[in-house]
Amino acid sequence: MDSLLIAVIAATCLFSYKGFNDLAFFRKYEFHIGSIRSGEQIRMISSGFLHADLGHLFFNMFTLYMFAPVVIQYFGNTSFLLIYMISLVFGSLLTLLMHKNDYSYRAIGASGAVTGILYSAILINPNMSLYLFFIPIPIPAYLFGIGYLLYSIYGMKAKNDNIGHTAHFGGAIGGYLITLIKDPDMLTNNTSMVVLLAIPILILFVMTKLGKL
């Protein structure tokens, strides 16, 4: 495993572990609309290194472990870190935009950053497949990515869980845009995948514009 990827995972695990055992620390660095709007913008980044529990942490870090090597091999370490951090910030920005008047809204997790890496990896290698849990059939990664964001739209509309679905979308948008900016040839060499991955993003903006979310 690449040393930078190990460092990102280790930092996230250590920061999360501290949060597991120190509620004051957790509350100080989680994403909280009221605190951010009062000037604590550091939370928009620090919240991406906190998790609710070991299961939440494992799922995000395992997904990162599976897809980050594709991005690192294609773009290199510096670009991987850039995509990861920009996706994290995009996730926080979109969450802040869509929940700006809900001063009690809270969220934590690396899901936005990880979803950005997932989207970047799919653009780089659209023929990737993955196995989900005990399903014995390989699933095309692009179908997983699109399905994941469509589920996130449902979650944003239903509002029946504590998952920060908005951050998933913001992260995906960040990973999508930065990857295309870094390799614009994808627009012509991989047009169908670029269009397919844009569909759930466009659906989100149309629904937002129509006031459906």
RODO-2510 file (C-alpha; in nm, 4 decimals, decimal comma):
residues 213
     n   res          X          Y          Z
     1     m     0,0000     0,0000     0,0000
     2     d     0,1242     0,3506    -0,0797
     3     s     0,2743     0,5391     0,2148
     4     l     0,0531     0,8469     0,1650
     5     l    -0,2602     0,6343     0,1607
     6     i    -0,1416     0,4653     0,4816
     7     a    -0,0866     0,8102     0,6360
     8     v    -0,4385     0,9284     0,5433
     9     i    -0,5983     0,6129     0,6820
    10     a    -0,3826     0,6233     0,9979
    11     a    -0,4599     0,9909     1,0635
    12     t    -0,8325     0,9279     1,0186
    13     c    -0,8242     0,6245     1,2487
    14     l    -0,6307     0,8091     1,5206
    15     f    -0,8518     1,1197     1,5023
    16     s    -1,1661     0,9044     1,5042
    17     y    -1,0393     0,6952     1,7960
    18     k    -0,9780     1,0129     1,9941
    19     g    -1,3353     1,1172     1,9172
    20     f    -1,4704     0,7793     2,0282
    21     n    -1,3219     0,8328     2,3737
    22     d    -1,3493     1,2090     2,4197
    23     l    -1,6941     1,3624     2,3695
    24     a    -1,5645     1,7178     2,4149
    25     f    -1,3095     1,6587     2,1363
    26     f    -1,5812     1,5043     1,9178
    27     r    -1,8160     1,7995     1,9679
    28     k    -1,5367     2,0495     1,9058
    29     y    -1,4467     1,9127     1,5613
    30     e    -1,7716     1,7690     1,4209
    31     f    -1,9607     1,9416     1,1369
    32     h    -2,2161     2,1687     1,3062
    33     i    -2,3980     2,4373     1,1104
    34     g    -2,4389     2,6785     1,4014
    35     s    -2,0711     2,6638     1,4964
    36     i    -1,9516     2,6935     1,1351
    37     r    -2,1724     2,9943     1,0713
    38     s    -2,0315     3,1559     1,3848
    39     g    -1,6789     3,1274     1,2423
    40     e    -1,5486     2,7765     1,3159
    41     q    -1,4749     2,6817     0,9539
    42     i    -1,2102     2,4267     1,0610
    43     r    -1,5015     2,1915     1,1298
    44     m    -1,5629     2,1649     0,7542
    45     i    -1,2337     1,9738     0,7299
    46     s    -1,1916     1,8193     1,0751
    47     s    -1,5340     1,6515     1,0589
    48     g    -1,4026     1,4401     0,7721
    49     f    -1,1630     1,2709     1,0142
    50     l    -1,4282     1,1823     1,2740
    51     h    -1,6590     0,8796     1,2649
    52     a    -1,9589     0,7616     1,4617
    53     d    -1,8261     0,4145     1,5427
    54     l    -1,5860     0,1426     1,4280
    55     g    -1,8268     0,0157     1,1622
    56     h    -1,8606     0,3619     1,0072
    57     l    -1,4832     0,4088     1,0157
    58     f    -1,4116     0,0645     0,8687
    59     f    -1,6557     0,1045     0,5794
    60     n    -1,5092     0,4399     0,4741
    61     m    -1,1452     0,3356     0,5112
    62     f    -1,2021     0,0016     0,3373
    63     t    -1,3677     0,1783     0,0427
    64     l    -1,0763     0,4225     0,0300
    65     y    -0,8281     0,1330     0,0453
    66     m    -1,0038    -0,0332    -0,2522
    67     f    -1,0255     0,2677    -0,4842
    68     a    -0,7426     0,5061    -0,3888
    69     p    -0,4659     0,2937    -0,5545
    70     v    -0,6338     0,3470    -0,8938
    71     v    -0,6138     0,7245    -0,8488
    72     i    -0,2591     0,7151    -0,7074
    73     q    -0,1283     0,4984    -0,9891
    74     y    -0,2852     0,7235    -1,2540
    75     f    -0,2267     1,0718    -1,1113
    76     g     0,0341     1,0269    -0,8366
    77     n     0,0339     1,0982    -0,4629
    78     t    -0,0015     1,4755    -0,4750
    79     s    -0,3058     1,4647    -0,7019
    80     f    -0,4645     1,1880    -0,4952
    81     l    -0,4368     1,4032    -0,1823
    82     l    -0,5678     1,7055    -0,3744
    83     i    -0,8726     1,5144    -0,4995
    84     y    -0,9351     1,3684    -0,1532
    85     m    -0,9213     1,7031     0,0286
    86     i    -1,1145     1,8971    -0,2349
    87     s    -1,3851     1,6291    -0,2323
    88     l    -1,4009     1,6575     0,1471
    89     v    -1,4414     2,0358     0,1237
    90     f    -1,6993     2,0092    -0,1572
    91     g    -1,8994     1,7703     0,0597
    92     s    -1,8942     2,0164     0,3477
    93     l    -1,9743     2,3152     0,1251
    94     l    -2,2766     2,1479    -0,0336
    95     t    -2,3975     2,0372     0,3102
    96     l    -2,3569     2,3908     0,4426
    97     l    -2,5422     2,5311     0,1408
    98     m    -2,8364     2,2925     0,1668
    99     h    -2,8701     2,3032     0,5468
   100     k    -2,7598     2,6609     0,6137
   101     n    -3,0736     2,7491     0,8083
   102     d    -3,0739     2,4365     1,0228
   103     y    -2,8400     2,5547     1,2973
   104     s    -2,8593     2,2232     1,4838
   105     y    -2,7526     2,0082     1,1856
   106     r    -2,4535     1,7859     1,2646
   107     a    -2,2507     1,5421     1,0543
   108     i    -1,9229     1,3506     1,0636
   109     g    -1,7308     1,1095     0,8445
   110     a    -1,4970     1,0817     0,5476
   111     s    -1,7801     0,9771     0,3142
   112     g    -1,7607     1,2923     0,0986
   113     a    -1,3855     1,2585     0,0424
   114     v    -1,4118     0,8834    -0,0170
   115     t    -1,6987     0,9250    -0,2645
   116     g    -1,4846     1,1763    -0,4544
   117     i    -1,2058     0,9175    -0,4808
   118     l    -1,4611     0,6550    -0,5865
   119     y    -1,5914     0,8779    -0,8675
   120     s    -1,2375     0,9651    -0,9772
   121     a    -1,1377     0,5981    -0,9870
   122     i    -1,4438     0,5081    -1,1964
   123     l    -1,3600     0,7802    -1,4488
   124     i    -1,0027     0,6527    -1,4666
   125     n    -1,0974     0,2872    -1,4991
   126     p    -1,4636     0,2537    -1,6050
   127     n    -1,4248    -0,1220    -1,6541
   128     m    -1,3621    -0,1817    -1,2845
   129     s    -1,5828    -0,4324    -1,1071
   130     l    -1,6337    -0,4978    -0,7389
   131     y    -1,7935    -0,7565    -0,5139
   132     l    -2,0423    -0,6399    -0,2533
   133     f    -2,0640    -0,8378     0,0673
   134     f    -2,1792    -1,1900    -0,0197
   135     i    -2,3011    -1,1222    -0,3735
   136     p    -2,1024    -1,3684    -0,5901
   137     i    -2,1422    -1,1645    -0,9102
   138     p    -1,9013    -0,8777    -0,9912
   139     i    -2,0832    -0,5439    -1,0127
   140     p    -1,9558    -0,2749    -1,2533
   141     a    -1,8135     0,0058    -1,0398
   142     y    -1,9957     0,2740    -1,2390
   143     l    -2,3324     0,1127    -1,1578
   144     f    -2,2384     0,1105    -0,7902
   145     g    -2,1345     0,4786    -0,8065
   146     i    -2,4514     0,5900    -0,9830
   147     g    -2,6731     0,3752    -0,7605
   148     y    -2,5033     0,5085    -0,4496
   149     l    -2,5779     0,8686    -0,5440
   150     l    -2,9362     0,7902    -0,6455
   151     y    -2,9811     0,6293    -0,3030
   152     s    -2,8301     0,9445    -0,1515
   153     i    -3,0973     1,1543    -0,3262
   154     y    -3,3619     0,9276    -0,1743
   155     g    -3,1982     0,9642     0,1678
   156     m    -3,1837     1,3428     0,1359
   157     k    -3,5535     1,3516     0,0492
   158     a    -3,6702     1,0951     0,3061
   159     k    -3,4628     1,2393     0,5933
   160     n    -3,5240     0,9230     0,7931
   161     d    -3,1684     0,8451     0,9036
   162     n    -2,8622     1,0216     1,0417
   163     i    -2,6442     0,9737     0,7333
   164     g    -2,4947     1,2845     0,5722
   165     h    -2,6164     1,2059     0,2213
   166     t    -2,5503     1,5611     0,1025
   167     a    -2,1773     1,5205     0,1688
   168     h    -2,1711     1,2126    -0,0562
   169     f    -2,2983     1,4277    -0,3401
   170     g    -2,0636     1,7165    -0,2758
   171     g    -1,7695     1,4779    -0,2616
   172     a    -1,8713     1,3067    -0,5847
   173     i    -1,8979     1,6436    -0,7583
   174     g    -1,5523     1,7421    -0,6308
   175     g    -1,3891     1,4172    -0,7425
   176     y    -1,5672     1,4297    -1,0780
   177     l    -1,4688     1,7889    -1,1583
   178     i    -1,1061     1,7725    -1,0424
   179     t    -1,0465     1,4478    -1,2328
   180     l    -1,1827     1,5992    -1,5540
   181     i    -0,9846     1,9192    -1,5022
   182     k    -0,6659     1,7177    -1,4564
   183     d    -0,7368     1,4940    -1,7556
   184     p    -0,9770     1,6722    -1,9949
   185     d    -0,9089     1,4076    -2,2615
   186     m    -1,1581     1,1912    -2,0726
   187     l    -1,4325     1,4100    -2,2164
   188     t    -1,3575     1,2726    -2,5630
   189     n    -1,1944     0,9371    -2,4832
   190     n    -1,4493     0,8311    -2,2247
   191     t    -1,7549     1,0395    -2,3133
   192     s    -2,0207     0,7802    -2,2281
   193     m    -1,8882     0,7307    -1,8730
   194     v    -1,8524     1,1066    -1,8181
   195     v    -2,2179     1,1498    -1,9175
   196     l    -2,3415     0,8516    -1,7145
   197     l    -2,1727     0,9693    -1,3960
   198     a    -2,3143     1,3188    -1,4462
   199     i    -2,6757     1,1933    -1,4476
   200     p    -2,7324     1,1693    -1,0692
   201     i    -2,5546     1,5039    -1,0210
   202     l    -2,7900     1,6678    -1,2721
   203     i    -3,0920     1,5017    -1,1076
   204     l    -2,9845     1,6476    -0,7732
   205     f    -2,9611     2,0018    -0,9090
   206     v    -3,2933     1,9767    -1,0938
   207     m    -3,4703     1,8489    -0,7815
   208     t    -3,3086     2,1223    -0,5722
   209     k    -3,4140     2,3875    -0,8239
   210     l    -3,7708     2,2556    -0,8190
   211     g    -3,7738     2,2525    -0,4386
   212     k    -3,8134     1,8749    -0,4193
   213     l    -3,5382     1,8293    -0,1575
***
